[in-house]
């Protein structure tokens, strides 16, 4: 297995002591003499998988800590927060579990203070909007977490560093890591800073219910049968599946099909298309 990397210098990939990869330009000749910095290019990640090597952290964890503005007393917590379960038993799942609860509390507290007249149901829907996977994945991309993720060979091959679910879990795990390294008062301002713009844009008068809820309420208000979601098929390996869902609505002759990386996501897409056919306004 000729391809190798220096354990503590993740920026360069070499072949027989000569640099063989140019940053984001694909392969160069093995005789290349110029050194190019590696900044998360997909080619390198695929190379690690082809060589059946467990990829190291793409960029130094200390760099992420500086970017976050938090000085970890125990930097290994941050490293653990970015280690996916595909790497082995020592992974970020426990920190993710902890971070999920802390995130929900901080966002609930912020909504309670921001909307003193809001009802419980309104605040619950707002919180669900803010802590859902898609929102967390957006925050992960804003922080550039994908460049620091540690993934096993299978996830590297499938581009796991781009997947919403992995990115969302990493955000929660980082929150859990900061909390474990410090306390609630320390982690709170970090979460609120990441969510500041989103919190400021919230409006209680806007409809924020998801498509499945809106479709169900629309049908119930007209005393119609609830929609039926049929799983058509599932494609792909366990770590990279695509779900195909068909939505049947009693009053519609036409069905709608949705796809997604999870069954829930596919059902939401099918429901959204059904709402469009029914011309239900937001």
C-alpha positions in Angstrom: 0.0 0.0 0.0 2.1 2.9 -1.3 0.0 5.9 -0.3 0.7 7.3 3.1 0.5 10.4 5.2 2.4 11.8 8.2 0.4 11.2 11.4 0.7 14.7 12.7 0.8 16.6 9.3 -2.5 16.2 7.7 -2.1 18.8 5.0 0.0 16.8 2.6 -0.3 13.4 0.9 2.9 11.9 -0.5 4.1 9.0 -2.7 7.7 7.9 -2.2 8.4 11.1 -0.3 7.2 13.4 -3.0 4.0 15.4 -2.9 1.4 13.9 -5.3 -1.7 16.1 -4.7 -2.4 19.6 -5.6 -5.0 21.4 -3.5 -8.5 21.0 -5.1 -7.1 20.4 -8.6 -7.1 16.6 -8.5 -4.0 14.5 -9.1 -0.7 15.8 -10.2 2.3 13.7 -11.4 4.2 11.7 -8.8 7.3 13.7 -9.7 5.6 17.0 -8.6 8.1 19.1 -6.6 5.8 21.9 -5.5 4.0 21.5 -2.1 0.3 22.3 -2.2 -1.7 22.8 1.0 -4.7 20.4 1.5 -7.9 22.2 2.5 -10.6 19.5 2.5 -10.5 18.5 -1.1 -12.7 15.5 -1.8 -10.0 13.8 -3.9 -7.8 13.3 -0.8 -10.7 11.9 1.2 -11.4 9.3 -1.5 -7.7 8.5 -1.6 -7.7 7.6 2.1 -10.7 5.3 1.5 -9.1 3.6 -1.5 -6.0 3.0 0.6 -8.2 1.6 3.4 -6.7 4.0 5.9 -8.7 5.6 8.7 -8.5 9.3 7.8 -7.1 11.6 10.5 -8.8 14.8 11.4 -8.7 16.9 8.3 -7.5 20.1 10.0 -5.9 20.5 13.5 -8.5 20.6 16.3 -6.7 23.6 17.8 -7.6 25.6 14.7 -11.3 24.9 15.2 -11.1 25.9 18.8 -9.6 29.2 17.8 -12.3 29.6 15.2 -15.0 28.9 17.8 -13.4 31.3 20.3 -13.2 28.7 23.0 -10.1 27.6 24.8 -10.6 23.9 25.7 -8.9 22.8 28.9 -9.2 19.3 27.5 -8.8 19.5 23.8 -9.5 15.8 23.4 -13.2 16.5 24.1 -13.3 18.6 21.0 -11.6 15.9 19.0 -14.1 13.3 20.4 -17.0 15.6 19.4 -15.9 15.4 15.8 -15.3 11.6 15.7 -18.1 9.8 13.9 -19.3 6.3 15.1 -17.9 4.9 11.8 -14.4 5.4 13.3 -15.1 2.9 16.1 -16.4 2.6 19.6 -14.8 5.9 20.8 -17.1 8.4 19.1 -19.2 11.5 19.6 -22.6 9.8 20.3 -22.6 10.4 24.1 -21.5 14.1 23.6 -24.2 14.4 21.0 -26.8 13.1 23.4 -25.7 15.6 26.0 -25.5 18.5 23.6 -29.0 17.8 22.2 -30.5 18.3 25.7 -28.4 21.4 26.4 -29.3 22.9 23.0 -33.0 22.3 23.6 -32.9 24.0 27.0 -30.9 27.0 25.8 -33.2 27.6 22.8 -36.3 27.1 25.0 -35.0 29.6 27.5 -34.3 32.1 24.8 -37.8 31.7 23.3 -39.4 32.0 26.7 -37.6 35.4 27.2 -38.1 36.6 23.7 -41.8 35.9 23.3 -43.5 36.6 26.7 -47.0 36.3 25.2 -46.4 33.1 23.2 -48.4 30.0 24.0 -46.7 26.7 24.8 -47.6 25.2 21.4 -46.1 28.2 19.6 -42.8 28.0 21.5 -42.6 24.3 20.9 -43.0 24.7 17.1 -40.4 27.5 17.1 -38.0 25.4 19.0 -38.5 22.4 16.7 -37.8 24.7 13.8 -34.5 25.9 15.3 -33.1 22.6 16.5 -34.1 20.4 13.6 -31.4 18.7 11.6 -31.5 21.0 8.6 -30.9 24.0 10.8 -28.1 22.4 12.7 -26.4 21.3 9.4 -26.6 24.9 8.2 -24.8 26.0 11.4 -22.2 23.3 11.0 -21.4 24.6 7.5 -21.2 28.1 8.8 -18.6 26.9 11.3 -16.8 24.8 8.8 -17.1 21.6 10.9 -17.0 19.4 7.8 -13.2 20.1 7.5 -12.6 18.7 11.0 -14.7 15.6 11.0 -13.1 12.2 11.6 -14.9 9.6 9.6 -14.4 5.9 8.8 -13.5 4.7 5.4 -17.1 4.0 4.4 -18.3 7.5 5.3 -15.3 9.0 3.6 -16.2 7.2 0.4 -19.8 8.4 0.4 -19.0 12.0 1.3 -20.2 11.8 4.9 -18.6 15.1 5.7 -21.3 16.8 3.6 -24.3 14.8 5.0 -26.8 16.8 7.0 -27.3 14.2 9.7 -23.6 13.9 10.4 -23.0 17.6 10.4 -26.0 18.2 12.7 -24.8 15.5 15.2 -21.4 17.2 15.2 -22.9 20.5 16.3 -24.7 18.9 19.2 -21.6 17.0 20.1 -19.5 20.2 20.1 -22.0 21.8 22.4 -21.8 18.8 24.7 -18.0 19.0 24.6 -17.9 22.7 25.6 -20.4 22.1 28.4 -18.4 19.1 29.7 -15.2 21.2 29.6 -16.8 24.1 31.4 -20.4 24.7 32.4 -23.8 25.9 31.2 -23.1 29.6 31.7 -20.0 29.2 29.4 -21.7 27.3 26.6 -24.9 29.4 26.5 -23.3 32.5 24.7 -21.8 30.3 22.1 -25.1 28.7 21.2 -26.9 32.1 21.3 -24.3 33.6 19.0 -24.7 30.8 16.4 -28.5 31.3 16.6 -28.6 35.1 16.9 -29.7 35.9 13.4 -32.3 33.1 13.3 -33.8 34.1 16.6 -34.1 37.7 15.4 -36.0 36.6 12.3 -38.6 34.6 14.1 -42.2 35.8 13.9 -45.0 34.2 15.9 -47.5 35.2 13.2 -45.7 33.2 10.5 -46.8 29.6 9.7 -43.9 27.4 10.8 -45.5 24.0 10.8 -44.0 21.4 8.7 -45.6 20.0 5.6 -47.0 16.8 7.2 -48.6 18.8 10.0 -50.1 21.3 7.6 -51.5 18.6 5.3 -53.0 16.7 8.3 -54.6 19.8 9.7 -56.0 20.8 6.3 -57.6 17.5 5.8 -58.9 17.3 9.4 -60.5 20.8 9.1 -62.6 19.4 6.2 -63.4 16.1 8.0 -61.4 14.1 5.4 -59.3 11.0 5.9 -55.7 11.4 6.9 -53.0 10.9 4.3 -51.3 7.6 3.9 -47.6 7.4 3.4 -46.4 4.3 1.5 -42.7 3.3 1.6 -41.9 2.3 -2.0 -38.3 1.3 -1.6 -35.0 2.1 0.1 -31.8 2.3 -1.9 -28.1 2.5 -0.8 -25.9 1.1 1.9 -26.9 1.5 5.6 -24.7 4.6 5.9 -26.0 6.3 2.8 -29.7 5.4 2.2 -32.3 7.1 0.0 -36.0 6.6 0.9 -38.8 6.7 -1.6 -42.3 7.6 -0.2 -45.7 7.9 -1.9 -48.4 10.0 -0.3 -52.0 9.0 -0.9 -54.8 11.6 -0.2 -58.3 10.3 -0.4 -59.7 13.3 -2.3 -56.8 13.4 -4.8 -56.7 11.2 -7.9 -53.0 11.9 -8.2 -50.4 10.6 -5.7 -47.2 12.5 -4.8 -43.7 11.0 -4.4 -40.9 12.2 -2.1 -37.3 11.2 -1.6 -34.9 11.9 1.2 -32.0 10.6 3.2 -34.5 9.6 5.9 -38.1 8.3 5.9 -39.3 11.4 7.7 -37.6 13.7 5.1 -39.1 11.8 2.2 -42.6 12.0 3.8 -42.2 15.7 4.3 -41.3 16.1 0.6 -44.3 14.0 -0.5 -46.6 16.0 1.8 -45.2 19.3 0.5 -46.0 18.3 -3.1 -49.5 17.2 -2.0 -50.1 20.6 -0.5 -49.1 22.2 -3.8 -51.6 20.1 -5.7 -54.3 21.0 -3.2 -53.2 24.7 -3.6 -53.0 25.1 0.2 -51.4 28.4 1.0 -48.8 28.8 3.7 
